[in-house]
Amino acid sequence: MTAGLLMSMVFNAVIGWPDASGALTFAQRITGVLFVLSGVVLGISAIAALDYWGRRQFRASGAIVLLGATIVLATDALLLLLWFEEREYTRYLLVFLPALPWSIWALCILVRQKSWKGIPQPKGFAVGVVATALLTAVSLAYSTMYQPAAAPMHFTLKAEFGKAWEDRNVAFVHVPLTLHMKNTGGIPVYVINDIYTVRGRGAAYSYGEEDLTAEWRNSVRKRGARDGEAELYVDQLTYTTISSGRFYDSGNSLDVGQEYVMKRVFQLPKGATYDTVSVALQISYMRKDRGRIDVDEFRSPHLSWNERERQHCPPAVCGEFLVYRGKVRHNNNLINVTRKPRYVTAVWAPEGRFISSISSFPFNFAGVGDYREERREMERYGAAGARADAEISVAELLRSAGV
């Protein structure tokens, strides 16, 4: 019995310490402290077990052992309840699954021997121990499984074209572009993926004799117009990517009230055949109060065309892109010990491939991921996205440059 209590002491301390020392929310720090304190009680119970099964020099040793066994039952039942939510293999299962029947066996022996007899009001003590353990387990389970959606996320994204200027040495004009992002919500976030894309739109002009619905149907899912565009006097829309790049470093955080501005310049031929130029700025982010990303691992890109990479895929099959991938730990360590490891994955390419996901899928093109798991994890970690668009006519840009 002493060995079981010592093993549970170490296990509870391992579970509770990450939250007690580093959780971002007060509630999760309290959860971690409770598990660490339960580990301390289990250590005392292990010492009391030596006395209870030995000389019994302390009258309360039996009651303390009973308290320890009850704590083991409550915590392992809680962990098993959380594990049943997804039923995934984790190495911690090898600890709390055998510990549950062990705690039941220990309680049966202690109850049969009425181990609480050595203390005043033994019945009140027994009832208090059981009630406290059950209430604590229910409270922890509720706080783990049902997270409040406090402090909603708000972002301000802006994309603006500036005044173009003519370069007399070459047949091009230079167009300034300003990209702006600010966290106007109440929670700091990780920016896990981002992209800005500048596209030129070509079109054939007409006198509006075509069918508007037919023009819209033909433009659906064309690059730059996924939902299509319906315009009476232009048709045969084509889109060309002029400039595309990263806006923010992968894995960097954006605190409450923090803003970031980037200014870029792209070039347009003076005789450009585009009628308009548009820019799309997209970001995807994850709440920092829900989890912690291994930023050092996540910041290192994997090249899809590199045969030595785990994420290798022949360019002829998959194209060429960068993969950012890093382990993410939930802010509640009870989730981490009852689930397989989760990873944040970001896929980026200048032609507009922009994918962000959170799942246990290894992303090595050897199988198909679970879409339901991905959506569930994205919601659990508070992952979402934001977008801003701007458009300007090429005629206005050329006029501002004096062309």
C-alpha positions, 0 to 999 in steps of 0.5 A: 500500500505504501508503494501505491501511495508513493507512486500516486504522490509522484504522479499527482505532482507531475500533473500539477506542477506545470499548471501550478508554476506556469499556467496563464490563468488563475483558475488553472494555477489553482488546479495545479496547486490542488494536485501538488498539495494532493501529492504532499498529502499522499506522501504523508499518507505513505509515511502513515501507512508504514506506521499503520501496518507496523507498530501503530504509534500514531492513532490517526495513521489509519485515518490519514491512509484512508484519506490518501486512498480516497484522494487516489480514487478521486483523482484517477476516476477524474482522469479516467472520465477525461480519458473516456471523452476521446479514448486515445492512447497515452503513456500516462494511461499505464499509471492511472488505469491500474491505480484506480482498481488499486485504490478501490482495493485499498479502500475496501481493506481500510473500511473493513478494518475501520481504520478511522477508529483512532480519531475523535468523531470518526464517522464525521471524518469519513463522511467529510473525506469522501464528500470533499474528494468528490466535490473537488473531483467534480469541480475539476472535471467541470472546469476542464471539460467546460471552459468559459468563453470569456474575453472574446477576440477582436482584431483590426486588420488594414491594408492600404495602397499609397501614392505610386511614383514613377521610376524614370530609369525603368518602365515601371511604377513603384506602389507602396503598400501598408499592412497593419494589425492590432490586437484589440481584444482582451487576450494575447494570441499566437499568430500561427500563419499569415499571408498577404497577396497582391493580385492584378485583375484583367478583364474584357469590357463589354456593353452589358449585353451578356447574361450576368448570372452566366458571367458570375457562374464562370467566375466562381472558384477562379483565383482571387474570386472563390465565390465569383464576381458578377459585373455587367460591363466586364467579363473573362476575369483573370487574376495574376499574383504580383506579390506575396509574402509573410507579414508576421513571424510564425509563432510570435505572440501579439499581446493585448493592445499591441500593433504591428505595421509593415510597409512594402513596395511592389512594381507595376509595368507602366503599360500594365493590362490590369484594370484593378489591383487588390491585396488580401491580408490573412492571419490565423491565430490561437489564444495564449490562455488556452495553450502554449506552443513550442515556438522554437520548434514551430519557427523552423520551416520544413521544405516540402521539396526536400527529400530528407524532410518528413513532410516531403512530397514530390513537387509534381504531386503537391507543388512547393510549400513550407510547413511549420509544425510544433507541439502545443500543450494545453493550459490545463495539464489534465488535458495533456495527460489524457490525450495524445500529443497535439501539434500546430501545423501551418502550410504556406506558399506564395501562390495562396496555399494558406492552411492552419490546423491543430491535431494529432495528425503527423502531416507526412502524406502517409494518411488522411487526418481526422477533420472532426478532430481538427475542428474540435481542437481548433475550437478547444485552443481558441484558434480562428482567423481574420482577413482584410482586403483592399482594391484600387484601379490601375488608372488611379495608381498611374495617375498618382505617379504622373504617368 
